[in-house]
Every structure is written in C-alpha cells, then in structure tokens.
Amino acid sequence: MQRGKHSFEHYAESFEIDCDVAILGAGAGGCAAACVLAEAGLKVAVFEEGRHWKNTDFKPSNPWAFKNLYQERGTRIALGNGWLPVNGGKGVGGSTLINSAISFKTPQPIVRDWRERVGFDPDGRFLEHVEHVWETIQVGKNPPQVQGNNNHVFKRGAEALGWKAEFLDRSAPGCTGCGVCQLGCPSGGKNSVDKTYLALALRHDVGVYADCKATGVVKEGQRVLAITGRTLDPDSQEPVGHWTVRADRFLVSGGPIGSPRFLMANGLAPNGHCGLHLHLHPASAVYALFHERIEHWRGVSQGTYVDRWDEGYLLQTATVTPDNNFLGLTAQLGPEANAFMAQLQHMAIAGAIIHDEDTVGRVTQDGIFFEFGDQDRQILLKGLRACAQLYFAAGAHTVLPSVVGAGLLTSPDQIEAAIPLDTPFTRMIAVASHPMGTCRMGDDRQRSVVDPRGRVWGWDNLFVADASTFPTSLGVNPQVTVMAMGRLVAEGMAATG
C-alpha cells in the first residue's frame, strides 16, 4: 500500500493492496474512523467511488454538481405514498462536500434512549467523541455580517412571535457567505471532512483511493478475506480496471443507502433487518416576498433556526439556486409563477424539518421505499404553518407554502385554510437529506444488523460506521453524530486483534 492520495490517473489496469484495515467510503463516518485507526498505528486504505476535489474545482452550477458531487447525479428518490428526493454526496468527503455545515451535538435524550434501548456506547465514551468532533471540525456561529438578509428577516420574524431564533452552529469557520454550500465550497471556508479528519489521518500510514467502486467480497467462514472492485473513469463512470484489497479488518461506510446494499449484494447481511428501519428527516419549504431586498443567495446558505421540537419540528432557513427555486414553487405555471420569480431579489426561503416518528422506510437493491406516517404528515404541515406565520410576523406581504393548491397567501388569517391538516402528502413538495437507520445497531442479533460496537452480526472482522447504524431517527442534522459514530466504532476496531 502507498500512502497519500490516489486517483484514476495513477492506477494500473489491475492492482492489489494489503493493509490492516480497509474502509469503504470516504464520507463523515469513514474519514473519522480512518483518523482513529491511523493514530492507533494501523495501516489503513480508504476506497471511495467519487473523486478527490479541491476548492478551485467547484463550479456554481447545478448540472456540474449533480454530475460530480451527488449520488445518482442528484436523481435519487424514495417512492411510496408520495415521493421524496434523497440527497447524498459522492467524492472524498462524502455528503460533507454538499451539506451546509450545520452542526448539532447528539441530543442527550437520544443518547439515553439508544443506551437503554440497544446497549449503545458500552464504554460510555460516545459523548467524548462528540466533543472531539466539535473541536476538530471547528464548529461555531458565523458572524452577523456574513449571515445575509435571508437569515436576518427570519430571525426578526421569530423574535416578533416570541420564539427563540439562533444562528446555527456550523463547521465553516472561514465562511464568506457565498451561499453555494450545496454545490461544493469554492472559498474553502467549510470544513468538509476531507479537510479535517482525513487530513489528520493522512499524516500517518493511510492511502486514499478515489474512483474505486467496491463490488465483491472474498470470505471464508465468519471472516472477510478481501474486497474487490472496479476503477471508474471519472467522466464516463465506466469501469476501466479492477482492484483487490486484503485486510485484517474491514469497515463499510457507504451511507444508509450504499452500506445495506453492499451487505445484501455480497451475502453479508446477517438477517432480514438489513435495509429496513429507514428514517429520512423530511423537510418542506415556505417562500415569502418582502418589499425590502432579501437577495437570499447572499449570505450563509442555512444560517438560522428555531427549535420547535416540543411541536415535533425545527424551522431552518435555506438557500437554493434560481432553477431549483422555480422547480419548488407551487404557484401556477405561467404568469403567476413567472411573476413570483420576477421578485427573486425580494424572496426569502425557510422550511420545516421533522423528526419522522411514524414514517416507515426501507432500502432494497431496486430502490428506496417509504410510507409517510399520518402523524409525521400533520407535524410537517404544522411546521409549514408556523413558518408562514413567522414570515408574516417578519413583514412579508406574500407567502407561498410548498403545498399544491395552497395559493399565494397575503394575510396570516389565510394560513390554516390554505394548509389544512388533512392535506395529503401527495400535495406537498418535500425533500430528504438525512437518511438513517438501515443497518441499525442493537444488542439483539435477531433485530439489528450490527452490535453495539458496530460489528456486523455473524462476521468476525466486518464493521459498519455511518448513519445507517443509528438505532432510531436522530432528529437533527447528523454530521457530528456520524463522525462520532465513526470514531466510536473505530476505537473498538483498533482494539480488536
């Protein structure tokens, strides 16, 4: 194995690697795990389907980003009693390349529930890992001068209602407020995990192999002996070569869609729970027009939030490009939608994100499926109502919820009639950015995929560390928890001979 970064241009048609630990996936969990394992003195090889990226590579273009930075080129969706886009990143850095750097510490009630429910964190060190992540990725609040008016008017509306609004904690200490987080950070102000944990790992005996898709497994008894895969041409995504990695231990960190699919495709799934228990954190938006200029593309893309978990949701600001903005409108196509878009400079955007308690989802080799729960549906509608109310309190003259048929609202008195709680999910435009739970952790090998240390049941040297291991929905943006989970699992791996 050679230390350092490697990519398509460096590979022979076929190559083989021997190491102590092989990691599949260079996202939040995989990179955090690689750092722990490397610092323990182990030889680590990390394989990633996507590319290595520099700040100067990123372009403020949705087509470019979808092709290069998004799983399935931005077309990945979940189907059921409606449909949900399910975003996910691709590349060294994973979804941290395209997220908004929003950082929440794992909620204490969630940690307690996981401990009581499944024996999570048997050594009691998880919260130490959370603090380590917080410090390493340099989480903090960006100053008001880079927040932008989209965040300021949202905060103004919340305070007018007596709600507590705060600037979000973000792992973006150098943020310049350019508003294109979801397209890759061109300024370098965001601490995606390739710049933090992976950079720390690369000080040690670590090789990172981009453009490498894992496809097969060599196994014997209860041990994985090797993983095989294909090298991909980064432009065409066509396979152009083969690789094999032999290791003492293997860590799957392909995310809540990729990890269960890899286990199922290669006969590694220990039971029928692999791919089940999918949670998605559905979110939906509200658009508002003001007489003042908002210019929501200037400033932190998601900078302010209101904690309404007592009601089952968070409210968060958002920024999207004009083309995505237009696609999300529920105004009638033609003059109405065109007139609304013509006021883009005066438009603010925010939305509600829910915990998802009674929505049932699953991942298979053929797709992602879900049934949106009735409780979750009503909570999301209540969140949209609250967001509309907030915007009127901030001084908006027109509000447009992402509910087909709601129409353009010009008074807060219209909110309840426009967004009735019996609105079917098929009339709501929503998106999901935080899949979780498809290889869930537990202490019952019949009802979980990995044990409390992340080891796949039935396999001596195979582990999973990403959001797929979450025993339940997290309820907040997950990147800090995913990195902490990666560290937790890797610490146990390092102690395994």
N, C-alpha and C positions, 0 to 999 in steps of 0.2 A: 504494500500500500504506500502511496506517495502522499505526503502532507500537502495541505493547501487546497486551493480551488481548482476544479477541473470541469471542462465542458466539452461539448460535441467536437470542437475543433482539435481536441487533444487525444481523442480515443482512436485506438486501432479498431479494426472491424470486430475483433473479439478480445476481451480482456478479463482477467481473473484477479480477485483481491482476497487476501487473508487478513483478518483483523480480530480483535477481541469482541467488539460489539458492532453490529451493523444496524443502522437506523434507516427506516423507510419513511421519508417525508421531512422536509426542512422548514416546517411551519413553527408555530409557537411552542408546541409540546416537544417536537423533535429537537429543535435547537437548544431549548433549555436543558433537555436531557443530555444532549451531547456535551454541554459545558460541564455538568456534574461528572459524567463518566470520564471525560478527558482529564479533569482536575484530579480524579482518583488514580490517574496513571495508566488508564486503559487506552489501547489503540482503537480509534473509532472511525468508521466510514459511514458517511451520510449520503443517501441517494435521493434525488429529487427529480420529478418529471419535468419541472419547468427550468427556467434559466437563472443564471446569476444576473443581477441588474445593478447598474449604477444610477445615481440621481439624474445624471445627464441623459440617460436613455429614455426616461419617461416623457410621454407626449400628452398634452391636454386634449385627448381625443378618445371618445368612447369606442369607436371601432378598433383603434390601436390597442386600447386597454383590454377590451373583451377578447381580442385575439391572443394577446400575450400574457395577461395577468389574471384572467378569470378561468375557473374550471368550466369546461364545456363551452368556452368562448362566450360566457355570460348567458347561456340559454338553459341552464339547469333549472328545472321546475319540479315542484311537488304537485301531484294531482289527487283529487278526491271530491269532496262536496264543494268544489271551487278549485282554484289553482293559485300557487304561490311560487314566485321566483325564489330560488335558494342560492344566494351568492356564496362564493368561495374563492379564495385566492390560489394562484398557481405560480410557482417560482421559489427561489431560495429566499425565504421569509414568509411564505405562505400567505394567509389572509391578512397578516400584519402589513403586507405591502399595500393593501387596498382598504384597510379599515380607517376609521377616523381617529385612531389612537386613544379612544375612550377607555378609561381605566377605572374599575371598581374593585375594591378588595372583596374577596369572597364573603358574602353576608354571614354573620355569625350564626343566625338561625339555620342557615343551610348546612354549615359545617356540623352543627349539633345534630341536625336531622340525619345527615349521612353517617355520622358516628353511631347514632342509636339504631338506625335502620339497617346498616350493612357492615358495621365494624370498620368503617373508613378510618384511615390515618392511625393504624395500630400503635405507632410510636409517639403519637401526639406532637408531631413536628410540622404539620401542614401549615399552620399559621406563621411559623418561622420562614417557611419557603415563600409565603405570600409577601412578607416584609422584604425578603431578599429580592424578589421580583420588583417590588415597588421602587426600591432603591436603585436596582441595576438599570431599569429602563427609564429612570429619572422622571417619575410621574409628578406632575404639578399642574397648577392652573395657569393658563396663558393670560397675560395682562389685558386689561380692557382695550388698549389701543389696537390690538390685533383681532379682537373678537368680531368686529363688524356689526352693522346695524341689525342684521337678521337676529343676532343673539341679544342685542340690547333691547329691541322692541318686545321680544318675547319675555325678557326679564321684567320689563316695565309692566306688561300686562299681568304677569303672575303677581307682582307686588301690589298692583291695584286691587286684586282679588283677595289679598291677604295670604297668598300662597308663597312658600319659600322657594325661591329660584336661585340656583347657584351656577357659576361657571363649572363646567365639567373638568374633572381631573383627567389629564391626557399625558401620554408618553411622547410628547412633542415639545421638548424644551426650546427648540430653535424655530418654532412655527412662525412663519411670516404672514399667515392669513391669506394664502393664495387660493384656498377653497377648492382644491382638486385632490383631496386625500384619496378618493376612491379610484383615482387614475394613476396612482404612484406619486410619491412626494418628490417634486423636482428640486426643491430647495435643500433637501437633506435635513429639514427641521424635525421630521418624525423619526422616532427611534423604533423602526421596524426591527424584528428580532434578529435579522441577519447582521445588524449593526451593533447589537448588544451581546446576547448570549452566544451567538455563533462566532462573532469576532473574538470573544473571550476563549471559546473552545479552540479556535484556530491558532492560539498561542502554543498549543500542545500538539500531541500526535494525532491529528484529525485530518481526514481527507473528505472533501465535499464534492460529490459527483453530480453535476447538473445534467439535464437532458437524458435522464435514465429512468425508465419506467419499469417497475418490478412486475413480473408476470407469473413466475413459477416458484416452486419450493421443492427442495430435496429433503426428505425426512426419513428417520429411522426410529422405530419405537415411539417414544414420547419426546424425541428431540428433533429440532430442525437442524439440518446439517449445512444447508446452503440455500440461498435465494438467487434466482436467475431473472434476467430481464433483458430489455431491448434498449439500445440507444436510439434517440429520436433526432431527426433533423428539426431544428427549432422553427424553421419557417413552414415546412410542409407537414410536420408532425408524423412523417412516415418513418418506420423503423429502418435503421441503416446498419445495425450491428447488434452484438449480443454481449452480455456481461454476466459474471457469476461472482458472488461474494460468499466466502466461508467464514463463519464466526463461532465463537463460544455462546454468544447471546444475541438475540435479535429483538429489536423494538419496532413495532408498527406504529406509525404516527401520520397516517394518511387522512386524518379528519373523520368526522362522523358519517361521511358518505363513503370515502375511499377505504377506511380501515375495515368495516364489516364486509365490504365487497371483496377485499383481498383475502380475508379469512375464509369466506364462503367459497370463493372460486378455487381455493387450494386445499380444501378439506381440513382446514384448521379450526373451524367453528366448533366449539365444544357441545353446543346444543341449539335448539330452535330459537333461543332468545337473541342470537346474533342478528343484527339488523332491526330488531324491534325496539320499542320504547323511545322512538324519535321525538324530540322536542325541538321547536323551531323559533320561539320568540317572535310571533307575527307582529308586524307594525304597519300602520296606515297613516296617511298624511292629511294635513289641512293646509290649504293655500289661503293667503289673506292679502288684500290690496290696501295700501295706505296712500294718503295724499303726499306724505314725505317720501323721499327716495330711500329705498332699502338696499338695493344692489346686493342681493344675498350671496352673490358669487365672490364678494369681497369679505374676507374675514374667516375665522375658524369655521370649518365646514359643519361641525356639530359641536357647539361650544357651551350650550346652556341646557339645564334640565330642571324639571320639577318632580320631586319624589311624591308620587301618589300611590305608593304600594298598599296603603290602607284601603285603597279602592281597587287595587289589582293591576295598576299600570304605572309606567313612567311617561312623562312628556319630555321630548327632546327635540331641539332644533335640527334642521337638516339643510343640506345644500346639494342641488343636482344641476347638471348641465342643461341648457335650454331644450335640447332634444328629449332628454329624459323627463324634463319638466312637462313638456307638451304631452308626452305619452301618458303621464299620470293624471292629466286633467279629466274630470268628469263633465265638463261643460260640453254642450252640443257641438259636434264638429261643424265647422263653417263659421259664420260671422261671430257667434258667441265665443267659441274657443279662440278665434283669431283676435277678437277684441280683448280678451283676457290676457293673452300672451303679449299683446302690444304694450301692456302695462308692466312688463317684466321688471323694469327698474324699480317699481313700487311694490313688488311682490315679496312677501315673507313666507317661509315654509317651516313647519314643525309637524310633529306627529306623536302618536301614542304607540308604545311598545308594551306588550303584555307578557305575563309570566308563562302562560299556557299550561293550565292545570288539567283540563279535561279533553284536550285535543290528543288524538291517538295517531301516531305516525310510524312508518316502517320504511326500511331501505331494502331493496332487492337488487339482483343483477340487472333487472329490466327497468327499474325506475324508483322514484320516491313517491310514497303514497301517504295520505293523511285524511282523517275525518275531523273537521273543525268542530270542537265541542260547543254546545249551546251556551255554557257558562262563559267560555272564552269569547265567543261571538258577542255576547252582551257587554262584557268588560271592554272589548275593543271599541264598541260603539260608544260606551260611556266615556272612554278616553278621547274619542273624536269630538264628542260634545264639549268636554272640558277644554280641549284645545281651541275650539271655535269660540267658546266663552272667553278664554284668555285673550284671543286676538281682538275681539270687540272691546274688551277692557283696555287693551293697548292703544285703541284708536283706529282700528281697521274700519273701512267703510264697506268692504265686501269680503265675504268669506266663502270659500268653496271646499267642502269636505270631499274626501275620496270615496264617496258613496254615489253610485249611479242613480240619478233621479232626484238627488237632494237639491240640485239647482244652486243658483247664486243667492247667498243669504246677505241681507242688508241690515238685519237687526238681530240682537240676541234673543228676542222673543220668538224667532223662527226656528231656533236650533232643535228643540225637541220634536216638532212636527216634521222637520226635514230629515232628522236622524232617529226614527223610531226604533225602539229596542227589539222589535220583531223583524227588522231588516235582515233578509237572508244574506249569508256570506257571499253568495254569487253576485251581489250588487256592490260588494266592497272591493276596492283595489288595495292590495296588501303585498308585502314582501317579507321574506325571512332571511336574516343574515347570520343567525347563530344556531346552526344545527347542533344537537347534543344527544347523547344517551344511547347510541346504537350498539355499543359494546359495554354495557353498563357494568359497573363494579359492584361486587357483593360478596357476602360470606356464605351464600348458599349456591353451590356449584350447579344446581338444577335450575336456578332462576337468574343467573348472571353469566357474563361472558369472561370477566377477569376477576381475580380475587382481590382483596383489599390492598395488595401490593402491586397490582397491575399485571400479574402473570395470567396468561390465558389458561383457563382450567384444562387439565389434561396434557399440558405441554411443559416440559421442564425448563426450557430456555427461551420461551416466547412471551413477549410482553406487549402491552398497548399503552400509550400515553398521549392522549389528546382529549378533546371534548366528548368523544364517543364514550368515555368511561364514566361520565357524570351519572350518578345514580338517579337523579331527578333533574328537572329543569332548574337552571341556576337563577334566572330572574333578572340578571343584569348583564351588561356587555362582558364577554367571558375571557378576554385575552390574558388578564392577570391570573385567573384561576387555571387556565390551560397551562401557562408556563409553570405555575406552582405544582400542578399535577405532573408535568414532565420532570421536574426536579424530584418530587416525592418518589415516583416510580424509579427514576434513575439511581437514586440513593440506595434503594433496595437492590437494584441490579448490580451496582458496584460491589455490594457486599456478598453477592452470590458467586461462588467459585465456579 
